[in-house]
């Protein structure tokens, strides 16, 4: 009889093992931990970059959003400076091209010119600054001679003409203003003879006279006068100024209010004073008609301020581009006839700026205005005045 072999206990204890998924070595993070980490990072970032954030908030549109942002950022910036973080971050930001203490609208990049000393005699009977002397029966500007205190009311002051340039003593021409002037600059430069003139396009995009906390044009004009001593200055700005101003005490000045108009007039006069007080001749080019009718009233008002300021200064003249570029019905048109009667596309698609052809036309208008008002020499330009 065969013997039955019984399985050992190890066999009988075999179990069916359910396969388990491989364990995940990654740590599971709770949503709360993620939120805390994000808030800490955001706080550190705000603390490190608070000077730049505060500067950007200060130059933003005047209103509740700007006020709230400044109220939140100023204590953070103060804390950042107190613990010395800015001493570390500021040099790093400057190296990256973003100086936290720089003017929000940027800085002017002025060339280093080797100008003769003031008061010396030049080769053509001019003063050392290469401009005709304002003495000997001429008046430099109302700031130098006063407002006709000799009793000759209504008598136009005698203004020395723009000097006649030469290859040895080139005319210095500057174009300043907003993005309109950035288009005007190359056009003006193209019409002046490079053999006897140097042209410096110095326009700054998004700038104006309403928000000097963003870019201070009177201050910039003073720097231009000191370093370049231009003979002729072309000004074209105003398209960015339809916004509230900030008064000296930090309060908001609503656009269109009487206080706004008075403050803006002061800015215009201060800028023009800086431009002409050293003897430079100024051609102020007005804002042209634009496609958006809603802007017309504002632009006409600031044009009136520019024109009045230019009329009050014997070294300044005003060029009206509103009528020069409007359609026959008084509205906006992109196509106009040039001096020869040829219809050309003068205005850019945005309805504000000009095409290169249009800028060339504006430049000729402005240069001819300088010839009419200040005796600009035909020798200085490459087209017939």
C-alpha positions as YAML, in Angstrom:
chain: A
units: angstrom
residues:
- id: 1
  name: UNK
  ca: [0.00, 0.00, 0.00]
- id: 2
  name: UNK
  ca: [1.40, 3.30, -1.11]
- id: 3
  name: UNK
  ca: [2.27, 5.88, 1.49]
- id: 4
  name: UNK
  ca: [0.68, 9.26, 1.09]
- id: 5
  name: UNK
  ca: [3.04, 12.13, 1.50]
- id: 6
  name: UNK
  ca: [1.50, 15.05, 3.28]
- id: 7
  name: UNK
  ca: [2.69, 18.52, 2.39]
- id: 8
  name: UNK
  ca: [4.84, 20.28, 4.90]
- id: 9
  name: UNK
  ca: [3.56, 23.20, 6.82]
- id: 10
  name: UNK
  ca: [5.59, 25.63, 4.68]
- id: 11
  name: UNK
  ca: [3.63, 24.50, 1.72]
- id: 12
  name: UNK
  ca: [0.29, 24.75, 3.40]
- id: 13
  name: UNK
  ca: [1.07, 28.22, 4.66]
- id: 14
  name: UNK
  ca: [1.67, 29.67, 1.21]
- id: 15
  name: UNK
  ca: [-0.45, 32.74, 0.72]
- id: 16
  name: UNK
  ca: [-1.56, 34.63, -2.30]
- id: 17
  name: UNK
  ca: [0.18, 38.04, -2.05]
- id: 18
  name: UNK
  ca: [-1.58, 40.98, -3.64]
- id: 19
  name: UNK
  ca: [0.91, 43.07, -5.69]
- id: 20
  name: UNK
  ca: [1.50, 46.52, -4.11]
- id: 21
  name: UNK
  ca: [2.25, 49.65, -6.17]
- id: 22
  name: UNK
  ca: [5.79, 50.96, -5.82]
- id: 23
  name: UNK
  ca: [6.13, 53.47, -3.05]
- id: 24
  name: UNK
  ca: [6.36, 57.16, -4.09]
- id: 25
  name: UNK
  ca: [9.55, 58.61, -2.63]
- id: 26
  name: UNK
  ca: [8.31, 62.19, -3.17]
- id: 27
  name: UNK
  ca: [6.99, 64.06, -0.18]
- id: 28
  name: UNK
  ca: [3.36, 64.98, -0.32]
- id: 29
  name: UNK
  ca: [2.87, 68.72, 0.27]
- id: 30
  name: UNK
  ca: [-0.31, 70.08, 1.65]
- id: 31
  name: UNK
  ca: [-2.06, 73.01, 0.02]
- id: 32
  name: UNK
  ca: [-1.51, 75.07, 3.14]
- id: 33
  name: UNK
  ca: [2.25, 74.58, 2.89]
- id: 34
  name: UNK
  ca: [2.21, 75.68, -0.74]
- id: 35
  name: UNK
  ca: [0.25, 78.82, 0.14]
- id: 36
  name: UNK
  ca: [2.61, 79.71, 2.99]
- id: 37
  name: UNK
  ca: [5.65, 79.22, 0.73]
- id: 38
  name: UNK
  ca: [4.15, 81.44, -1.96]
- id: 39
  name: UNK
  ca: [3.37, 84.18, 0.54]
- id: 40
  name: UNK
  ca: [6.87, 84.07, 1.99]
- id: 41
  name: UNK
  ca: [8.44, 84.29, -1.48]
- id: 42
  name: UNK
  ca: [6.14, 87.13, -2.44]
- id: 43
  name: UNK
  ca: [7.01, 88.99, 0.75]
- id: 44
  name: UNK
  ca: [10.75, 88.58, 0.17]
- id: 45
  name: UNK
  ca: [10.40, 89.67, -3.46]
- id: 46
  name: UNK
  ca: [8.43, 92.76, -2.41]
- id: 47
  name: UNK
  ca: [11.00, 93.58, 0.25]
- id: 48
  name: UNK
  ca: [13.90, 93.27, -2.20]
- id: 49
  name: UNK
  ca: [12.31, 95.19, -5.06]
- id: 50
  name: UNK
  ca: [10.19, 97.66, -3.09]
- id: 51
  name: UNK
  ca: [12.18, 100.75, -4.24]
- id: 52
  name: UNK
  ca: [11.42, 99.99, -7.90]
- id: 53
  name: UNK
  ca: [7.82, 99.08, -7.13]
- id: 54
  name: UNK
  ca: [7.38, 102.33, -5.23]
- id: 55
  name: UNK
  ca: [8.92, 104.36, -8.03]
- id: 56
  name: UNK
  ca: [6.64, 102.73, -10.61]
- id: 57
  name: UNK
  ca: [3.61, 103.35, -8.39]
- id: 58
  name: UNK
  ca: [4.54, 107.02, -7.96]
- id: 59
  name: UNK
  ca: [4.62, 107.57, -11.71]
- id: 60
  name: UNK
  ca: [1.40, 105.69, -12.40]
- id: 61
  name: UNK
  ca: [-1.91, 107.39, -13.22]
- id: 62
  name: UNK
  ca: [-3.15, 109.57, -10.40]
- id: 63
  name: UNK
  ca: [-6.07, 107.94, -8.59]
- id: 64
  name: UNK
  ca: [-7.15, 105.50, -5.89]
- id: 65
  name: UNK
  ca: [-5.06, 102.62, -7.24]
- id: 66
  name: UNK
  ca: [-1.89, 104.69, -7.07]
- id: 67
  name: UNK
  ca: [-2.70, 105.94, -3.56]
- id: 68
  name: UNK
  ca: [-3.33, 102.43, -2.23]
- id: 69
  name: UNK
  ca: [-0.15, 101.08, -3.83]
- id: 70
  name: UNK
  ca: [1.96, 103.85, -2.31]
- id: 71
  name: UNK
  ca: [0.37, 103.40, 1.12]
- id: 72
  name: UNK
  ca: [1.36, 99.73, 1.05]
- id: 73
  name: UNK
  ca: [4.82, 100.07, -0.50]
- id: 74
  name: UNK
  ca: [6.28, 103.02, 1.40]
- id: 75
  name: UNK
  ca: [6.51, 101.18, 4.77]
- id: 76
  name: UNK
  ca: [8.04, 98.17, 3.01]
- id: 77
  name: UNK
  ca: [10.63, 100.35, 1.28]
- id: 78
  name: UNK
  ca: [11.47, 102.03, 4.57]
- id: 79
  name: UNK
  ca: [11.96, 98.61, 6.19]
- id: 80
  name: UNK
  ca: [14.12, 97.44, 3.29]
- id: 81
  name: UNK
  ca: [16.38, 100.47, 3.65]
- id: 82
  name: UNK
  ca: [16.48, 100.16, 7.44]
- id: 83
  name: UNK
  ca: [17.79, 96.59, 7.40]
- id: 84
  name: UNK
  ca: [20.26, 97.34, 4.60]
- id: 85
  name: UNK
  ca: [18.76, 95.23, 1.81]
- id: 86
  name: UNK
  ca: [18.90, 98.09, -0.69]
- id: 87
  name: UNK
  ca: [22.68, 98.31, -0.22]
- id: 88
  name: UNK
  ca: [22.83, 94.83, -1.77]
- id: 89
  name: UNK
  ca: [20.04, 94.97, -4.33]
- id: 90
  name: UNK
  ca: [20.65, 98.48, -5.73]
- id: 91
  name: UNK
  ca: [24.11, 97.72, -7.23]
- id: 92
  name: UNK
  ca: [22.79, 94.47, -8.69]
- id: 93
  name: UNK
  ca: [19.84, 96.25, -10.29]
- id: 94
  name: UNK
  ca: [22.11, 98.96, -11.70]
- id: 95
  name: UNK
  ca: [24.28, 96.28, -13.24]
- id: 96
  name: UNK
  ca: [21.14, 94.91, -14.92]
- id: 97
  name: UNK
  ca: [20.30, 98.36, -16.26]
- id: 98
  name: UNK
  ca: [17.50, 99.30, -13.86]
- id: 99
  name: UNK
  ca: [18.63, 101.88, -11.32]
- id: 100
  name: UNK
  ca: [15.97, 102.11, -8.55]
- id: 101
  name: UNK
  ca: [16.93, 105.72, -7.90]
- id: 102
  name: UNK
  ca: [16.88, 106.78, -11.54]
- id: 103
  name: UNK
  ca: [14.20, 108.96, -13.06]
- id: 104
  name: UNK
  ca: [11.26, 106.83, -14.11]
- id: 105
  name: UNK
  ca: [11.17, 108.26, -17.62]
- id: 106
  name: UNK
  ca: [14.85, 107.52, -18.16]
- id: 107
  name: UNK
  ca: [17.90, 109.71, -18.39]
- id: 108
  name: UNK
  ca: [19.12, 111.82, -21.29]
- id: 109
  name: UNK
  ca: [22.17, 110.46, -23.06]
- id: 110
  name: UNK
  ca: [24.02, 113.66, -23.92]
- id: 111
  name: UNK
  ca: [27.21, 113.68, -25.97]
- id: 112
  name: UNK
  ca: [30.47, 115.01, -24.62]
- id: 113
  name: UNK
  ca: [31.13, 118.15, -26.64]
- id: 114
  name: UNK
  ca: [34.33, 120.16, -26.47]
- id: 115
  name: UNK
  ca: [32.79, 123.62, -26.52]
- id: 116
  name: UNK
  ca: [34.80, 126.83, -26.36]
- id: 117
  name: UNK
  ca: [34.64, 128.67, -23.04]
- id: 118
  name: UNK
  ca: [31.87, 131.19, -22.59]
- id: 119
  name: UNK
  ca: [32.90, 134.74, -23.33]
- id: 120
  name: UNK
  ca: [35.79, 133.96, -25.67]
- id: 121
  name: UNK
  ca: [35.82, 135.23, -29.25]
- id: 122
  name: UNK
  ca: [35.18, 132.77, -32.04]
- id: 123
  name: UNK
  ca: [36.51, 132.82, -35.61]
- id: 124
  name: UNK
  ca: [33.46, 134.56, -37.09]
- id: 125
  name: UNK
  ca: [33.02, 137.35, -34.60]
- id: 126
  name: UNK
  ca: [30.82, 135.30, -32.34]
- id: 127
  name: UNK
  ca: [31.06, 134.70, -28.64]
- id: 128
  name: UNK
  ca: [32.79, 131.63, -27.26]
- id: 129
  name: UNK
  ca: [29.52, 129.71, -27.19]
- id: 130
  name: UNK
  ca: [29.35, 130.18, -30.97]
- id: 131
  name: UNK
  ca: [26.26, 132.37, -30.74]
- id: 132
  name: UNK
  ca: [25.96, 136.06, -31.51]
- id: 133
  name: UNK
  ca: [26.45, 138.31, -28.50]
- id: 134
  name: UNK
  ca: [23.19, 139.60, -27.04]
- id: 135
  name: UNK
  ca: [24.70, 142.97, -26.21]
- id: 136
  name: UNK
  ca: [25.05, 146.08, -28.37]
- id: 137
  name: UNK
  ca: [21.45, 146.95, -29.03]
- id: 138
  name: UNK
  ca: [19.98, 143.45, -29.02]
- id: 139
  name: UNK
  ca: [18.00, 141.62, -26.43]
- id: 140
  name: UNK
  ca: [18.69, 138.02, -25.54]
- id: 141
  name: UNK
  ca: [15.35, 137.28, -23.93]
- id: 142
  name: UNK
  ca: [12.78, 138.82, -21.67]
- id: 143
  name: UNK
  ca: [14.48, 137.16, -18.71]
- id: 144
  name: UNK
  ca: [17.68, 139.12, -19.36]
- id: 145
  name: UNK
  ca: [16.26, 142.49, -20.38]
- id: 146
  name: UNK
  ca: [12.96, 142.66, -18.51]
- id: 147
  name: UNK
  ca: [9.49, 143.39, -19.87]
- id: 148
  name: UNK
  ca: [10.15, 146.65, -21.68]
- id: 149
  name: UNK
  ca: [10.81, 148.66, -18.55]
- id: 150
  name: UNK
  ca: [11.96, 151.63, -20.67]
- id: 151
  name: UNK
  ca: [8.37, 152.59, -21.36]
- id: 152
  name: UNK
  ca: [8.34, 151.56, -25.02]
- id: 153
  name: UNK
  ca: [5.23, 149.46, -24.56]
- id: 154
  name: UNK
  ca: [4.26, 147.47, -27.62]
- id: 155
  name: UNK
  ca: [7.72, 147.73, -29.23]
- id: 156
  name: UNK
  ca: [9.02, 144.37, -30.37]
- id: 157
  name: UNK
  ca: [12.46, 143.58, -28.91]
- id: 158
  name: UNK
  ca: [15.33, 143.15, -31.33]
- id: 159
  name: UNK
  ca: [16.48, 139.54, -31.33]
- id: 160
  name: UNK
  ca: [19.85, 138.45, -32.63]
- id: 161
  name: UNK
  ca: [19.44, 136.00, -35.53]
- id: 162
  name: UNK
  ca: [20.58, 132.41, -35.48]
- id: 163
  name: UNK
  ca: [24.28, 132.57, -36.30]
- id: 164
  name: UNK
  ca: [25.53, 131.61, -39.74]
- id: 165
  name: UNK
  ca: [27.23, 128.23, -39.44]
- id: 166
  name: UNK
  ca: [30.50, 127.06, -40.92]
- id: 167
  name: UNK
  ca: [32.42, 123.77, -41.02]
- id: 168
  name: UNK
  ca: [34.67, 125.13, -38.25]
- id: 169
  name: UNK
  ca: [31.76, 126.37, -36.12]
- id: 170
  name: UNK
  ca: [28.78, 124.11, -36.74]
- id: 171
  name: UNK
  ca: [25.22, 125.00, -35.81]
- id: 172
  name: UNK
  ca: [23.91, 122.96, -32.88]
- id: 173
  name: UNK
  ca: [20.27, 121.87, -33.20]
- id: 174
  name: UNK
  ca: [18.27, 119.94, -30.56]
- id: 175
  name: UNK
  ca: [14.86, 118.26, -30.84]
- id: 176
  name: UNK
  ca: [13.04, 117.49, -27.58]
- id: 177
  name: UNK
  ca: [9.60, 116.26, -26.52]
- id: 178
  name: UNK
  ca: [7.53, 113.08, -26.56]
- id: 179
  name: UNK
  ca: [7.14, 110.35, -29.18]
- id: 180
  name: UNK
  ca: [6.04, 112.93, -31.75]
- id: 181
  name: UNK
  ca: [9.43, 114.59, -31.39]
- id: 182
  name: UNK
  ca: [11.11, 111.20, -31.77]
- id: 183
  name: UNK
  ca: [9.70, 111.07, -35.27]
- id: 184
  name: UNK
  ca: [10.42, 114.74, -35.92]
- id: 185
  name: UNK
  ca: [14.06, 114.42, -34.87]
- id: 186
  name: UNK
  ca: [15.33, 112.27, -37.77]
- id: 187
  name: UNK
  ca: [13.30, 114.38, -40.23]
- id: 188
  name: UNK
  ca: [14.89, 117.62, -38.97]
- id: 189
  name: UNK
  ca: [18.27, 115.95, -39.02]
- id: 190
  name: UNK
  ca: [17.73, 114.95, -42.64]
- id: 191
  name: UNK
  ca: [17.07, 118.54, -43.75]
- id: 192
  name: UNK
  ca: [20.09, 120.15, -42.05]
- id: 193
  name: UNK
  ca: [23.43, 120.15, -43.86]
- id: 194
  name: UNK
  ca: [25.77, 117.89, -41.83]
- id: 195
  name: UNK
  ca: [28.80, 119.82, -43.10]
- id: 196
  name: UNK
  ca: [27.81, 122.89, -41.12]
- id: 197
  name: UNK
  ca: [25.44, 121.57, -38.43]
- id: 198
  name: UNK
  ca: [25.09, 118.96, -35.70]
- id: 199
  name: UNK
  ca: [21.59, 117.74, -34.87]
- id: 200
  name: UNK
  ca: [20.74, 116.00, -31.58]
- id: 201
  name: UNK
  ca: [17.36, 114.15, -31.45]
- id: 202
  name: UNK
  ca: [16.66, 113.90, -27.69]
- id: 203
  name: UNK
  ca: [12.94, 113.04, -27.52]
- id: 204
  name: UNK
  ca: [11.65, 110.72, -24.80]
- id: 205
  name: UNK
  ca: [8.65, 108.45, -25.33]
- id: 206
  name: UNK
  ca: [5.67, 108.79, -22.95]
- id: 207
  name: UNK
  ca: [6.95, 112.06, -21.48]
- id: 208
  name: UNK
  ca: [5.34, 115.48, -21.20]
- id: 209
  name: UNK
  ca: [4.97, 118.43, -18.86]
- id: 210
  name: UNK
  ca: [2.04, 117.27, -16.70]
- id: 211
  name: UNK
  ca: [3.91, 114.60, -14.72]
- id: 212
  name: UNK
  ca: [7.33, 115.94, -13.87]
- id: 213
  name: UNK
  ca: [7.71, 113.18, -11.29]
- id: 214
  name: UNK
  ca: [7.97, 110.81, -14.28]
- id: 215
  name: UNK
  ca: [10.27, 112.98, -16.39]
- id: 216
  name: UNK
  ca: [11.27, 116.56, -15.57]
- id: 217
  name: UNK
  ca: [11.68, 118.36, -18.88]
- id: 218
  name: UNK
  ca: [12.63, 121.77, -17.40]
- id: 219
  name: UNK
  ca: [15.46, 120.09, -15.51]
- id: 220
  name: UNK
  ca: [16.48, 118.13, -18.62]
- id: 221
  name: UNK
  ca: [16.42, 121.32, -20.69]
- id: 222
  name: UNK
  ca: [18.75, 122.98, -18.21]
- id: 223
  name: UNK
  ca: [21.16, 120.08, -18.60]
- id: 224
  name: UNK
  ca: [20.93, 120.33, -22.39]
- id: 225
  name: UNK
  ca: [21.70, 124.06, -22.26]
- id: 226
  name: UNK
  ca: [24.70, 123.47, -19.99]
- id: 227
  name: UNK
  ca: [26.24, 120.63, -22.03]
- id: 228
  name: UNK
  ca: [25.23, 121.40, -25.63]
- id: 229
  name: UNK
  ca: [24.38, 125.13, -25.66]
- id: 230
  name: UNK
  ca: [22.13, 124.70, -28.72]
- id: 231
  name: UNK
  ca: [21.56, 127.46, -31.22]
- id: 232
  name: UNK
  ca: [18.14, 126.13, -32.15]
- id: 233
  name: UNK
  ca: [15.67, 123.97, -30.21]
- id: 234
  name: UNK
  ca: [12.60, 122.28, -31.70]
- id: 235
  name: UNK
  ca: [9.91, 121.24, -29.17]
- id: 236
  name: UNK
  ca: [6.99, 118.88, -29.84]
- id: 237
  name: UNK
  ca: [5.04, 117.32, -26.98]
- id: 238
  name: UNK
  ca: [1.65, 117.25, -25.24]
- id: 239
  name: UNK
  ca: [0.04, 114.01, -26.41]
- id: 240
  name: UNK
  ca: [0.62, 112.33, -23.01]
- id: 241
  name: UNK
  ca: [-0.46, 115.24, -20.80]
- id: 242
  name: UNK
  ca: [-4.20, 114.55, -20.62]
- id: 243
  name: UNK
  ca: [-3.92, 113.28, -17.03]
- id: 244
  name: UNK
  ca: [-4.06, 114.59, -13.49]
- id: 245
  name: UNK
  ca: [-1.06, 116.44, -12.09]
- id: 246
  name: UNK
  ca: [0.46, 116.28, -8.64]
- id: 247
  name: UNK
  ca: [0.72, 119.58, -6.78]
- id: 248
  name: UNK
  ca: [3.72, 120.67, -4.72]
- id: 249
  name: UNK
  ca: [2.01, 119.45, -1.54]
- id: 250
  name: UNK
  ca: [1.34, 116.03, -3.08]
- id: 251
  name: UNK
  ca: [-2.39, 116.43, -3.74]
- id: 252
  name: UNK
  ca: [-4.08, 115.46, -6.99]
- id: 253
  name: UNK
  ca: [-4.93, 118.18, -9.51]
- id: 254
  name: UNK
  ca: [-7.77, 117.02, -11.75]
- id: 255
  name: UNK
  ca: [-7.23, 117.43, -15.48]
- id: 256
  name: UNK
  ca: [-9.34, 120.22, -16.95]
- id: 257
  name: UNK
  ca: [-9.67, 122.13, -13.69]
- id: 258
  name: UNK
  ca: [-8.59, 125.74, -13.31]
- id: 259
  name: UNK
  ca: [-5.78, 124.65, -11.01]
- id: 260
  name: UNK
  ca: [-4.60, 122.15, -13.63]
- id: 261
  name: UNK
  ca: [-4.47, 124.81, -16.35]
- id: 262
  name: UNK
  ca: [-2.56, 127.23, -14.14]
- id: 263
  name: UNK
  ca: [-0.06, 124.57, -13.06]
- id: 264
  name: UNK
  ca: [0.43, 123.41, -16.64]
- id: 265
  name: UNK
  ca: [1.00, 126.98, -17.82]
- id: 266
  name: UNK
  ca: [3.68, 127.33, -15.15]
- id: 267
  name: UNK
  ca: [5.37, 124.14, -16.37]
- id: 268
  name: UNK
  ca: [5.37, 125.41, -19.97]
- id: 269
  name: UNK
  ca: [6.81, 128.79, -18.98]
- id: 270
  name: UNK
  ca: [9.47, 127.16, -16.77]
- id: 271
  name: UNK
  ca: [10.51, 124.86, -19.59]
- id: 272
  name: UNK
  ca: [10.66, 127.69, -22.12]
- id: 273
  name: UNK
  ca: [12.64, 129.84, -19.69]
- id: 274
  name: UNK
  ca: [15.27, 127.12, -19.38]
- id: 275
  name: UNK
  ca: [15.41, 126.77, -23.17]
- id: 276
  name: UNK
  ca: [15.83, 130.48, -24.03]
- id: 277
  name: UNK
  ca: [17.47, 132.15, -21.03]
- id: 278
  name: UNK
  ca: [20.95, 131.29, -22.31]
- id: 279
  name: UNK
  ca: [20.20, 132.58, -25.81]
- id: 280
  name: UNK
  ca: [18.91, 129.52, -27.67]
- id: 281
  name: UNK
  ca: [16.15, 130.08, -30.23]
- id: 282
  name: UNK
  ca: [13.08, 127.85, -29.77]
- id: 283
  name: UNK
  ca: [10.54, 126.62, -32.32]
- id: 284
  name: UNK
  ca: [7.56, 125.12, -30.49]
- id: 285
  name: UNK
  ca: [5.58, 122.78, -32.76]
- id: 286
  name: UNK
  ca: [1.97, 122.35, -31.66]
- id: 287
  name: UNK
  ca: [-0.01, 119.12, -31.34]
- id: 288
  name: UNK
  ca: [-1.65, 118.21, -34.68]
- id: 289
  name: UNK
  ca: [-5.27, 117.33, -35.24]
- id: 290
  name: UNK
  ca: [-5.85, 113.67, -34.32]
- id: 291
  name: UNK
  ca: [-8.41, 111.11, -35.42]
- id: 292
  name: UNK
  ca: [-9.99, 110.72, -31.96]
- id: 293
  name: UNK
  ca: [-12.44, 113.64, -31.60]
- id: 294
  name: UNK
  ca: [-12.57, 113.18, -27.84]
- id: 295
  name: UNK
  ca: [-9.01, 114.54, -27.57]
- id: 296
  name: UNK
  ca: [-9.60, 117.66, -29.62]
- id: 297
  name: UNK
  ca: [-10.70, 119.98, -26.84]
- id: 298
  name: UNK
  ca: [-7.74, 119.12, -24.63]
- id: 299
  name: UNK
  ca: [-5.14, 119.41, -27.39]
- id: 300
  name: UNK
  ca: [-6.52, 122.74, -28.53]
- id: 301
  name: UNK
  ca: [-6.27, 124.07, -24.98]
- id: 302
  name: UNK
  ca: [-2.66, 123.05, -24.50]
- id: 303
  name: UNK
  ca: [-1.80, 124.40, -27.96]
- id: 304
  name: UNK
  ca: [-3.18, 127.76, -26.87]
- id: 305
  name: UNK
  ca: [-0.90, 127.66, -23.82]
- id: 306
  name: UNK
  ca: [2.13, 126.83, -25.99]
- id: 307
  name: UNK
  ca: [1.33, 129.61, -28.44]
- id: 308
  name: UNK
  ca: [0.83, 132.23, -25.70]
- id: 309
  name: UNK
  ca: [4.11, 131.28, -24.02]
- id: 310
  name: UNK
  ca: [6.00, 131.46, -27.31]
- id: 311
  name: UNK
  ca: [4.50, 134.84, -28.17]
- id: 312
  name: UNK
  ca: [5.61, 136.20, -24.79]
- id: 313
  name: UNK
  ca: [9.26, 135.21, -25.33]
- id: 314
  name: UNK
  ca: [11.16, 137.00, -28.13]
- id: 315
  name: UNK
  ca: [13.43, 133.98, -28.59]
- id: 316
  name: UNK
  ca: [10.55, 131.59, -29.24]
- id: 317
  name: UNK
  ca: [8.05, 131.07, -32.03]
- id: 318
  name: UNK
  ca: [5.04, 128.77, -32.42]
- id: 319
  name: UNK
  ca: [4.15, 126.52, -35.37]
- id: 320
  name: UNK
  ca: [0.48, 125.57, -35.77]
- id: 321
  name: UNK
  ca: [0.14, 122.03, -37.13]
- id: 322
  name: UNK
  ca: [-3.56, 121.67, -36.34]
- id: 323
  name: UNK
  ca: [-4.81, 123.69, -39.30]
- id: 324
  name: UNK
  ca: [-1.91, 122.54, -41.47]
- id: 325
  name: UNK
  ca: [-2.97, 118.89, -41.22]
- id: 326
  name: UNK
  ca: [-6.74, 118.98, -41.00]
- id: 327
  name: UNK
  ca: [-9.10, 118.11, -43.85]
- id: 328
  name: UNK
  ca: [-11.05, 120.70, -45.81]
- id: 329
  name: UNK
  ca: [-14.11, 120.06, -43.65]
- id: 330
  name: UNK
  ca: [-12.05, 120.68, -40.51]
- id: 331
  name: UNK
  ca: [-11.76, 117.02, -39.57]
- id: 332
  name: UNK
  ca: [-8.99, 114.49, -39.63]
- id: 333
  name: UNK
  ca: [-7.44, 113.02, -42.76]
- id: 334
  name: UNK
  ca: [-4.38, 110.88, -43.34]
- id: 335
  name: UNK
  ca: [-3.84, 112.18, -46.89]
- id: 336
  name: UNK
  ca: [-2.80, 115.74, -47.65]
- id: 337
  name: UNK
  ca: [-1.20, 117.72, -50.44]
- id: 338
  name: UNK
  ca: [2.44, 118.71, -50.06]
- id: 339
  name: UNK
  ca: [3.97, 122.02, -51.18]
- id: 340
  name: UNK
  ca: [3.86, 120.89, -54.81]
- id: 341
  name: UNK
  ca: [0.20, 119.90, -54.60]
- id: 342
  name: UNK
  ca: [0.87, 116.15, -54.63]
- id: 343
  name: UNK
  ca: [-1.44, 114.07, -52.39]
- id: 344
  name: UNK
  ca: [0.59, 111.99, -49.95]
- id: 345
  name: UNK
  ca: [-0.11, 109.82, -46.92]
- id: 346
  name: UNK
  ca: [1.02, 112.02, -44.03]
- id: 347
  name: UNK
  ca: [-0.40, 110.34, -40.93]
- id: 348
  name: UNK
  ca: [0.39, 107.01, -39.29]
- id: 349
  name: UNK
  ca: [-2.29, 104.32, -38.79]
- id: 350
  name: UNK
  ca: [-2.71, 105.22, -35.09]
- id: 351
  name: UNK
  ca: [-4.24, 108.57, -36.03]
- id: 352
  name: UNK
  ca: [-1.77, 110.55, -33.89]
- id: 353
  name: UNK
  ca: [1.72, 110.20, -35.29]
- id: 354
  name: UNK
  ca: [3.03, 110.82, -38.80]
- id: 355
  name: UNK
  ca: [4.47, 108.75, -41.59]
- id: 356
  name: UNK
  ca: [8.09, 109.52, -42.57]
- id: 357
  name: UNK
  ca: [6.66, 111.68, -45.35]
- id: 358
  name: UNK
  ca: [4.49, 113.51, -42.86]
- id: 359
  name: UNK
  ca: [7.37, 114.10, -40.46]
- id: 360
  name: UNK
  ca: [9.41, 115.47, -43.33]
- id: 361
  name: UNK
  ca: [6.61, 117.94, -44.05]
- id: 362
  name: UNK
  ca: [6.37, 118.98, -40.38]
- id: 363
  name: UNK
  ca: [10.14, 119.42, -40.27]
- id: 364
  name: UNK
  ca: [10.09, 121.76, -43.26]
- id: 365
  name: UNK
  ca: [7.31, 123.81, -41.65]
- id: 366
  name: UNK
  ca: [9.30, 124.10, -38.42]
- id: 367
  name: UNK
  ca: [12.59, 124.95, -40.13]
- id: 368
  name: UNK
  ca: [10.92, 127.61, -42.28]
- id: 369
  name: UNK
  ca: [9.39, 129.06, -39.11]
- id: 370
  name: UNK
  ca: [12.93, 129.34, -37.68]
- id: 371
  name: UNK
  ca: [14.04, 131.12, -40.86]
- id: 372
  name: UNK
  ca: [11.11, 133.57, -40.69]
- id: 373
  name: UNK
  ca: [11.40, 134.31, -36.97]
- id: 374
  name: UNK
  ca: [15.15, 134.11, -36.38]
- id: 375
  name: UNK
  ca: [16.83, 134.50, -39.76]
- id: 376
  name: UNK
  ca: [18.06, 130.92, -40.05]
- id: 377
  name: UNK
  ca: [20.60, 130.86, -42.86]
- id: 378
  name: UNK
  ca: [19.89, 129.02, -46.11]
- id: 379
  name: UNK
  ca: [23.40, 127.65, -45.78]
- id: 380
  name: UNK
  ca: [22.32, 125.53, -42.80]
- id: 381
  name: UNK
  ca: [19.73, 123.42, -44.65]
- id: 382
  name: UNK
  ca: [19.56, 121.30, -47.79]
- id: 383
  name: UNK
  ca: [16.18, 122.49, -49.15]
- id: 384
  name: UNK
  ca: [14.95, 125.87, -50.35]
- id: 385
  name: UNK
  ca: [13.67, 128.05, -47.52]
...
